[in-house]
Amino acid sequence: QVQLVQSGPEMKTPGASVKVSCKASGYVFPSYGVTWVRQAPGHGLEWVGWISAYNGKTNYPERFQGRVTVTKDTPTSSVYMEMRSLRSDDTAIYYCVRDLRRLTATTVLDPAEYWGQGTLVIVSS
Amino acid sequence: EVVLTQSPATLSLSPGERATLSCRASQSFSGNLAWYQQKPGQAPRLLIYDTSNRATDIPARFTGSGSETDFTLTISSLESEDFTYYFCQLRASWPPMYTFGQGTKLEIK
């Protein structure tokens, strides 16, 4: 069965960086994209970034351009999300999610079918 | 940037009743709409994608519809496990957008 297992909770001070990992199993890793979504306490959901596990192509919302980098490691079927210059309002649960459908030549983003368990990132001085 | 507005913020109904949840986009967009259900302490679950397609193992009582800027999630006959939070999401390829509504809480009346 499809599983996405994320790294453990992180506590960071403002200005630091965090790198969250997501290890995929149960499917052919290069065939799907992976998205990162976050949810601040008591708030809604926000898109953080997306990567094609086939060719490493990425997409980011404008507000995270230059501050977030999503990467992959195919031999370990893992995806990573690094966020720099952390602020207190980056405190949230960060989820990695696998795309619903297999990648095609035109895939940019896709609905999120399988979700990791979430990683709590706390930014506080 | 397209903004999704969900209404109502809270919907109070009884088991067996029909629920109608709305999601309105601030402008028309070239892309698709999805709906997610989220229970407290859990990750969201995909219910509907591409406006009207049910995801795997989603019961037939969940129906998605709509077009242009107005979309609806209908739950035909509410069951106890349906009382929770629902989010709509738009997905567009260019420019890349993956935007969520602020959510509707479906509570037992």
Interface residues (C-beta under 8 A of the other chain):
Chain A: T35 V37 G44 L45 E46 W47 W50 N59 Y60 P61 Y95 L100 T106 V108 L109 D110 P111 A112 E113 W115 G116 Q117 G118
Chain B: N32 A34 Y36 A43 P44 R45 L46 Y49 D50 A55 T56 F87 Q89 R91 A92 S93 W94 P96 M97 Y98 T99 F100 G101 Q102 G103
